[in-house]
Amino acid sequence: MTPPFTAGRVRIIAAPGIAAFIAAAIAAPAPSFAQSSMGSREFQLAELNELSPALRAEVLARATGGNTPRGVLETMLLNAIQTRFPASRIVAVDMGRGIAVIGTADNQMKALTFNKQEGLSVVGEVALTR
């Protein structure tokens, strides 16, 4: 048995290998976490203000029961993509830039552009080559 290891105010008594492992784990920097897709209240208001009045009203009507406006927008976009490209796989979405990348059923990658002013409709597509 090794002498107790003290980390801050925590005192650990363990076998030599375990003590070294715990010391390394405590000393390691904490991982950074992705920013919440919900964003701040100001961000949500700014995002809603980018929408057309009709789309804003629809989003606000659906944003109930714990659904955020951002979550409603993302769901509407994903549904629009699945309608236009059935059996596709969403690879990435950048709501701010209006770009989504999908993998189609025939193993093709496509970058789609969408417009928040026009109801999140897909307005352009580019096939990506590997």
Contacts in CASP RR format, 6 or more apart in sequence:
PFRMAT RR
TARGET T0000
AUTHOR 0000-0000-0000
METHOD contacts of the structure
MODEL  1
MTPPFTAGRVRIIAAPGIAAFIAAAIAAPAPSFAQSSMGSREFQLAELNE
LSPALRAEVLARATGGNTPRGVLETMLLNAIQTRFPASRIVAVDMGRGIA
VIGTADNQMKALTFNKQEGLSVVGEVALTR
1 13 0 8 1.000
1 15 0 8 1.000
2 13 0 8 1.000
2 14 0 8 1.000
2 15 0 8 1.000
2 16 0 8 1.000
2 19 0 8 1.000
4 11 0 8 1.000
4 12 0 8 1.000
4 13 0 8 1.000
5 11 0 8 1.000
5 12 0 8 1.000
5 13 0 8 1.000
5 14 0 8 1.000
5 19 0 8 1.000
5 22 0 8 1.000
5 23 0 8 1.000
6 12 0 8 1.000
7 22 0 8 1.000
7 23 0 8 1.000
7 26 0 8 1.000
10 26 0 8 1.000
12 19 0 8 1.000
12 22 0 8 1.000
14 22 0 8 1.000
37 70 0 8 1.000
37 71 0 8 1.000
37 74 0 8 1.000
38 44 0 8 1.000
38 68 0 8 1.000
38 70 0 8 1.000
38 71 0 8 1.000
39 70 0 8 1.000
44 68 0 8 1.000
44 69 0 8 1.000
44 70 0 8 1.000
47 69 0 8 1.000
47 70 0 8 1.000
47 73 0 8 1.000
47 95 0 8 1.000
48 56 0 8 1.000
48 59 0 8 1.000
48 60 0 8 1.000
48 69 0 8 1.000
49 56 0 8 1.000
50 116 0 8 1.000
50 117 0 8 1.000
51 59 0 8 1.000
51 116 0 8 1.000
51 117 0 8 1.000
51 119 0 8 1.000
52 116 0 8 1.000
52 117 0 8 1.000
52 118 0 8 1.000
52 119 0 8 1.000
54 119 0 8 1.000
55 116 0 8 1.000
55 117 0 8 1.000
55 119 0 8 1.000
55 120 0 8 1.000
59 69 0 8 1.000
59 72 0 8 1.000
59 73 0 8 1.000
59 76 0 8 1.000
60 69 0 8 1.000
62 72 0 8 1.000
63 69 0 8 1.000
63 71 0 8 1.000
63 72 0 8 1.000
70 95 0 8 1.000
73 95 0 8 1.000
73 116 0 8 1.000
73 120 0 8 1.000
74 93 0 8 1.000
74 95 0 8 1.000
76 119 0 8 1.000
76 120 0 8 1.000
77 93 0 8 1.000
77 95 0 8 1.000
77 100 0 8 1.000
77 114 0 8 1.000
77 120 0 8 1.000
78 90 0 8 1.000
78 93 0 8 1.000
80 114 0 8 1.000
80 120 0 8 1.000
80 121 0 8 1.000
80 122 0 8 1.000
81 88 0 8 1.000
81 90 0 8 1.000
81 100 0 8 1.000
81 102 0 8 1.000
81 112 0 8 1.000
81 122 0 8 1.000
82 88 0 8 1.000
84 122 0 8 1.000
85 102 0 8 1.000
85 104 0 8 1.000
85 110 0 8 1.000
86 105 0 8 1.000
87 104 0 8 1.000
87 105 0 8 1.000
88 102 0 8 1.000
88 103 0 8 1.000
88 104 0 8 1.000
88 105 0 8 1.000
89 102 0 8 1.000
89 103 0 8 1.000
90 100 0 8 1.000
90 101 0 8 1.000
90 102 0 8 1.000
90 103 0 8 1.000
91 101 0 8 1.000
91 102 0 8 1.000
91 103 0 8 1.000
91 109 0 8 1.000
92 99 0 8 1.000
92 100 0 8 1.000
92 101 0 8 1.000
93 99 0 8 1.000
93 100 0 8 1.000
93 101 0 8 1.000
94 100 0 8 1.000
95 116 0 8 1.000
98 113 0 8 1.000
98 114 0 8 1.000
98 115 0 8 1.000
98 116 0 8 1.000
99 111 0 8 1.000
99 112 0 8 1.000
99 113 0 8 1.000
99 114 0 8 1.000
100 111 0 8 1.000
100 112 0 8 1.000
100 114 0 8 1.000
100 122 0 8 1.000
101 109 0 8 1.000
101 110 0 8 1.000
101 111 0 8 1.000
101 112 0 8 1.000
101 128 0 8 1.000
102 109 0 8 1.000
102 110 0 8 1.000
102 112 0 8 1.000
103 109 0 8 1.000
103 110 0 8 1.000
104 110 0 8 1.000
108 127 0 8 1.000
108 128 0 8 1.000
109 127 0 8 1.000
109 128 0 8 1.000
109 130 0 8 1.000
110 125 0 8 1.000
110 126 0 8 1.000
110 127 0 8 1.000
110 128 0 8 1.000
111 125 0 8 1.000
111 126 0 8 1.000
111 128 0 8 1.000
112 122 0 8 1.000
112 124 0 8 1.000
112 125 0 8 1.000
113 122 0 8 1.000
113 123 0 8 1.000
113 124 0 8 1.000
113 125 0 8 1.000
114 120 0 8 1.000
114 121 0 8 1.000
114 122 0 8 1.000
114 123 0 8 1.000
114 124 0 8 1.000
115 121 0 8 1.000
115 123 0 8 1.000
END
